Amino acid sequence: MLVLDQHRLNLDRFSRFRLTQQRDRLLHLEKRIQLADPERILARGYSLTLVNGKSLKNLEDLQPGAILETRLSLGTIESRVQTTKPKQEHGKSTEPEL
């Protein structure tokens, strides 16, 4: 009976240990999800720009006259594209030389 009691005690300890590990893992994942929440990101001062309801990712997706929706933490801005300017790479100008 002593061996059986020892196994029962070991099983109980291991079960508690594994449950604690899994609880900690879930708490960590929950925190990561909370930090990635778009509303929290907007509250930190970032914005999200949409074109036709989709996230704007490339300058090539825009044409003059396109309507943009910019979401902030406290509201939305609607604007119209007048011009676009590609990002300069390593100090090189994208303007044609004269």
C-alpha positions in Angstrom: 0.0 0.0 0.0 2.9 2.3 0.7 4.0 2.2 -3.0 0.5 3.1 -4.2 0.3 6.0 -1.7 3.6 7.3 -3.1 2.4 7.1 -6.7 -0.8 8.8 -5.7 1.2 11.6 -4.1 3.5 11.9 -7.1 0.5 12.0 -9.5 -1.1 14.7 -7.4 2.1 16.9 -7.3 2.6 16.4 -11.0 -1.0 17.3 -11.8 -0.8 20.5 -9.8 2.5 21.4 -11.4 1.1 20.9 -14.9 -2.0 22.8 -14.1 0.1 25.7 -12.9 2.2 25.6 -16.0 -0.8 25.6 -18.3 -2.5 28.4 -16.3 0.7 30.5 -16.6 0.9 29.8 -20.3 -2.7 30.9 -20.8 -2.2 34.1 -18.8 0.9 34.9 -21.0 -1.1 34.3 -24.2 -4.0 36.4 -22.9 -1.6 39.3 -22.2 -0.1 39.0 -25.8 -3.6 39.1 -27.2 -4.5 42.1 -25.2 -1.3 43.9 -26.3 -2.1 43.2 -29.9 -5.7 44.5 -29.6 -6.2 47.2 -32.3 -8.1 49.5 -29.9 -5.1 49.5 -27.5 -2.8 50.3 -30.4 -5.0 53.2 -31.5 -5.1 54.4 -27.9 -1.3 54.7 -27.9 -1.5 57.3 -30.7 -1.3 55.2 -33.8 -3.9 55.3 -36.6 -5.2 52.8 -39.1 -5.8 54.0 -42.7 -8.3 52.2 -44.9 -9.1 52.4 -48.6 -12.5 50.9 -49.7 -12.7 49.2 -46.2 -9.3 47.5 -46.5 -6.1 48.3 -44.7 -3.8 50.5 -46.8 -0.5 48.7 -47.2 1.1 50.0 -50.4 1.4 53.4 -52.0 0.7 51.8 -55.3 -2.9 51.0 -54.1 -3.7 54.8 -54.2 -4.7 57.1 -57.0 -5.3 60.8 -56.7 -8.9 61.3 -55.7 -9.2 58.1 -53.7 -11.1 58.4 -50.4 -9.2 57.4 -47.2 -10.7 56.5 -43.9 -8.3 57.0 -41.0 -9.3 55.5 -37.7 -8.0 57.0 -34.5 -8.8 56.0 -30.9 -11.5 58.7 -30.5 -13.0 58.9 -34.1 -12.5 58.7 -37.8 -11.2 61.1 -40.4 -12.2 60.9 -44.1 -9.9 62.5 -46.6 -9.2 62.6 -50.3 -5.8 61.8 -51.8 -4.3 64.7 -53.8 -0.9 63.4 -54.5 1.4 60.5 -53.4 5.1 60.7 -52.8 7.2 57.4 -52.8 9.6 57.0 -49.9 13.2 58.0 -50.7 15.6 55.1 -50.4 19.0 55.8 -48.7 19.0 59.5 -49.5 18.3 59.0 -53.2 15.7 61.3 -54.6 12.8 59.9 -56.6 12.5 63.2 -58.5 13.8 63.2 -62.1 17.1 65.0 -62.6 17.2 68.1 -64.8 
